[in-house]
Amino acid sequence: MAHTSQFREEFSDWCIGEELPETHALMLVLSDDVKVIEIEETLHTIECLGRVRVRGKTFKSNLQRFFVLCECKESIDAKLVPPQIWPHPDAVPWLVVTACDDAPDADEFSTKLKLLLQSEGKTMSDVQAMFSTDSESPAPISLLRAVGDLLDRIGKTSSDGGSFRRLRIFSGTFPTPVGEESFDLWNEQAYLMISECDCSDKEKKRRIMESIRGPALEVIKAARDDTPDLSSRDYVKALERAFGSAESGEDLYFTFRLMQQLPCEKLSDFVRRLEKPLSKVLQKGGISLADKDRVRVEQLLRGADARADLKLLQLRLRECLSNPPNFLQLLSEIRAEEEYEDSRAKLSTSVHNKRVNVQPAIQTDIQELKLQLQDLKTQLSSIRLQNKQSDGYFCYRCGGAGHIANKCHNEENQRTKNKLKSTVHGDNGNLNCSVKRKCRKVSQEHRRHSNDLWKKQ
């Protein structure tokens, strides 16, 4: 097979003669004469080349080869261009020449492929066997497909495997040393890694072995001695038998059914607290996966206290037992109901505080009015006392002392009577009019404030 390096100088000269940038060109070396339209259609199937058209075609008699110069609409990355192109399975491959000095030729590709297979512990026979049943595809096409499939699996393993964080250290020592994980937490992480990580089972077992120490490592070694071909899930099950709970699935399910909501615990927190024991019941085989959502809702209804009855009634969970919501749906609905009730409680508290703030002001006004009324009564009493004689009774009929008017037999003294009226009464003849007006005003204000207070209460 000819090398592309021996044709690179001719390719460069041809680009200069055609005034064509080498970064927008490539040259094909063909063993047979091929029509221009067929060349362009074949090159259009290669995505990294984009739009391509033939600029020139010539035949070298000394090499018995056809040379075709092609122009690409956009700049091409020569590292992405394949060194050879098969127009169809039965054809002789076309040699591709580009401007990149370190563009890999067929021999370089073969060398790199062999190194890749050696690093993965494979041979060319293993790759060919992957597509040995595809009798209709030629050997080169099957080989390329096998290599591509191998590269996809290697790339997927490296990307997915590297993104999952490493397991924490677990030794099985009790109490758990600082920096290590308890078995329950380590067990959850290990099951998650086994379920979610797309790396090979060999890689999963390696990660488990890297994370265990001391007694836990001894358990795995003993299990491997008994059964050498254990899987990663078998590793975890062996550690469960050694360090996990000895309770059966039925025992764990019975304990789960006794769980109750705590006095100061929200309903959403109770749902979250139910999830971990429920997962253990499921792992131990106490319930099936299909019954998990139904059992969660049943225990929520059974274990919730009286404070949560209104929420459960509004959520209508009893009617959903035939088609129960999953964990996230249930938690989301309960939290939404709790937030709604919290908002209503805050609004009610704000209105109550405003009402309470009004009461002291009204009470203060009433006390002031009472004091004013008492003061006016005191003034009235003092005025009456001032009009009494110091030596006993005084008659308002005749003006004499020692008796009162209703027992007076003397003739009425009009002059004395008018003088007494001017002293005790006002000018208009009414008893202490100014005092009575003040008393009436205070009484009216007192009644008005009392009515306002009754209405607001």
Summary of the structure (lengths in Angstrom):
residues: 457
radius of gyration: 51.9
end to end distance: 105.0
largest distance: 174.2
contacts: 1173
relative contact order: 0.04
helix: 61%
strand: 7%
